[in-house]
Amino acid sequence: MLSVTAYAAPSATEGLIPTTIERRDVGPHDVLIEIKFAGICHSDIHTVRGEWGPQQYPLAPGHEIAGIVTEVGPEVTKHAVGDRVGVGCMVNSCRDCVNCRKGEEQYCLAGSIGTYGTVDRDGTITQGGYSTHVVVTEDFVVSIPEGISLDAAAPLLCAGITTYSPLRHWGAGPGRKVAVVGLGGLGHMAVKLASAMGAEVTVLSQSLKKQEDGLKLGADHYYATSDENTFTELAGSFDLIINTVSAPLDISAYLQLLALDGALVNVGAPAEPLPVNAFSLIMGRRSFAGSMIGGIRETQEMLDFCAEHGLGAEIEVIPASRINDAYERVLASDVRYRFVIDTSTLG
């Protein structure tokens, strides 16, 4: 076992503190990664605070991991020492169910193994990227192209793939009108990606506070949802709406913004139910759907797409000592647009 330095939550009600966690020995198909940067996702906060269910503590979160391979098992063929690599929201799956065989490991019928807070195959609880090193089976490690810096690449392992996957699945591209609800960690990547795919992109935000940012990121239009005229003016406009907000919204009102056969896709995950008026769906043959990250193959595709188009997350790099402050700023929407931990400051 390898003992490594980490930041972990000792309970649901306490801030994260420096600690030591154990990593398994490098097995035949494993890769040991020296973590250089780890993004802070809103999901980290929900999880360590027990808002998505009870956890076992201490718990080191972090599923936006970018680093360098320092050791590989004797049977590893996909990665080599010195490679720039990333790890996202999952570190294993059954590999055998119909969804895994399709390359959709995130929807593993046996349940994919999360990068942290999940019971691993050896019975231990997985620990995440707020640490100096991690050991992951090679099939769940992706390559980070040279065209993306490691710090800007880290959030792509969650925020990037979470928005790329539905944009690809529902066909964002030239001639398609895409709206992005919310301009935060997820939303800013949705704007960048949809624009690079060739879609006409509109940001729907509560206010116009970030309008200048949204247009710089690639949006063609920007509207405030606090203005009731927005919903009248834009009725029937969009082929696809990506909702990145993890808070209750009037879904039926947003469905009215869809054109015939349009889809509203939720990637934000509010704890509260989202009631829907059936007529909002029926009258325009509209769809209300959800999407969760992407498989390993699609995650690699997303990274290659970002490198090709010069895309990365907009980040604020922080030392580990500021993690708890960063959590409070995330909750206050005071970040543009993703905090990234410099893990060299952990030890």
FENLINGI-V984568 format. One record per pair of residues at least 12 apart in sequence whose C-alpha atoms are under 7 Angstrom apart, sorted by the first residue. I is the first residue (numbers start at 1). J is the second residue. Records with the same first field share a line. If there is no record, write none. Layout:
# FENLINGI-V984568
I=J ; J
This chain:
# FENLINGI-V984568
1=22 ; 23 ; 24 ; 25
2=22 ; 23 ; 24 ; 25
3=20 ; 21 ; 22 ; 23
4=20 ; 21 ; 22 ; 131 ; 132 ; 133
5=19 ; 20 ; 21 ; 131 ; 132 ; 346 ; 347
6=18 ; 19 ; 20 ; 21 ; 60 ; 130 ; 131 ; 132 ; 346
7=19 ; 60 ; 130 ; 131
8=58 ; 59 ; 60 ; 61
9=48 ; 57 ; 58 ; 59 ; 60
10=57 ; 58 ; 59
11=57 ; 58
12=48 ; 49 ; 50
13=49
15=324
16=324
23=134 ; 135
24=135
26=73 ; 135
27=73
28=73 ; 74 ; 75 ; 76
29=73 ; 75 ; 76 ; 137 ; 138
30=72 ; 73 ; 76 ; 135 ; 136 ; 137 ; 138
31=69 ; 71 ; 72 ; 73 ; 135 ; 136 ; 137 ; 138
32=69 ; 70 ; 71 ; 72 ; 133 ; 134 ; 135 ; 136
33=67 ; 68 ; 69 ; 70 ; 133 ; 134 ; 135
34=67 ; 68 ; 69 ; 70 ; 132 ; 133 ; 134
35=65 ; 66 ; 67 ; 68 ; 131 ; 132 ; 133 ; 343
36=66 ; 67 ; 342 ; 343 ; 344
37=65 ; 66 ; 67 ; 150 ; 151 ; 154 ; 340 ; 341 ; 342 ; 343
38=62 ; 64 ; 65 ; 66 ; 129 ; 130 ; 154 ; 340 ; 341 ; 342 ; 343
39=62 ; 64 ; 65 ; 154 ; 155 ; 338 ; 339 ; 340 ; 341
40=62 ; 338 ; 339 ; 340
44=61 ; 62
45=327
55=117
59=117 ; 127
60=116 ; 127 ; 128 ; 130
61=116 ; 127 ; 128 ; 129 ; 130
62=128 ; 129 ; 130
63=87 ; 88 ; 89 ; 115 ; 128 ; 129
64=87 ; 88 ; 129 ; 154 ; 155 ; 157 ; 158
65=86 ; 87 ; 88 ; 129 ; 154
66=85 ; 86 ; 87 ; 150 ; 153 ; 154
67=84 ; 85 ; 86
68=82 ; 83 ; 84 ; 85
69=81 ; 82 ; 83 ; 84 ; 85
70=82
76=138
78=138
84=143 ; 144
85=141 ; 142 ; 143 ; 144
86=141 ; 142 ; 143 ; 144
87=140 ; 141 ; 142 ; 157
88=157 ; 158
89=114 ; 115 ; 158
90=112 ; 113 ; 114 ; 115
91=113 ; 114 ; 115 ; 136 ; 140
92=112 ; 113 ; 140
93=105 ; 108 ; 111 ; 112 ; 113
94=108 ; 110
97=109
103=295 ; 296 ; 297
104=294 ; 295
105=295
106=293 ; 294 ; 295
115=127 ; 128
116=128
131=343
132=343
140=296
142=300
143=300
144=303
145=304 ; 307
147=307 ; 310
148=307 ; 312
151=340
152=312 ; 313 ; 314 ; 315
153=312 ; 313
155=313
156=313
158=293
159=185 ; 186 ; 189
160=189
161=293 ; 294 ; 299 ; 302
162=267 ; 292 ; 293 ; 294
163=186 ; 189 ; 190
164=190 ; 193 ; 302
165=293 ; 294
166=291
167=194
172=194 ; 197 ; 199
173=197 ; 198 ; 199
174=198 ; 199
175=199
176=199 ; 200 ; 239
177=199 ; 200 ; 201 ; 238 ; 239 ; 240
178=199 ; 200 ; 201 ; 202 ; 238 ; 239 ; 240 ; 241
179=201 ; 202 ; 203 ; 204 ; 238 ; 240 ; 241 ; 242
180=202 ; 203 ; 204 ; 241 ; 242 ; 243
181=203 ; 204 ; 205 ; 242 ; 243 ; 244 ; 245
182=204 ; 205 ; 243 ; 244 ; 245
183=205
184=337
185=337 ; 338
186=244
187=244
189=313
191=217 ; 218 ; 219
192=217 ; 218
195=218 ; 219
196=309
200=220
201=219 ; 220 ; 221
202=219 ; 220 ; 221 ; 222
203=219 ; 221 ; 222 ; 223
204=222 ; 223 ; 224 ; 225
205=223 ; 224 ; 225
206=224 ; 225 ; 226
207=224 ; 225 ; 226
208=223 ; 224
231=257
234=257
235=256 ; 257 ; 258
236=256 ; 257 ; 258 ; 259
237=257 ; 258 ; 259
238=257 ; 258 ; 259 ; 262
239=258 ; 259 ; 262 ; 263
240=262 ; 263 ; 264
241=263 ; 264 ; 265
242=264 ; 265 ; 266
243=265 ; 266 ; 267 ; 268
244=266 ; 267 ; 268
245=268
246=268 ; 269 ; 270
247=270
248=270 ; 272 ; 274
251=274 ; 276
252=276 ; 277 ; 280
255=280
256=280
260=284 ; 285 ; 286
261=284 ; 285 ; 286
262=286 ; 287
263=286 ; 287 ; 288
264=287 ; 288 ; 289
265=288 ; 289 ; 290 ; 291
266=289 ; 290 ; 291
267=290 ; 291 ; 292
314=336 ; 337 ; 338
315=336 ; 337 ; 338 ; 339 ; 340
316=338 ; 339 ; 340
317=339 ; 340 ; 341 ; 342
318=339 ; 340 ; 341 ; 342
319=341 ; 342 ; 345
320=341 ; 342 ; 343 ; 345 ; 346
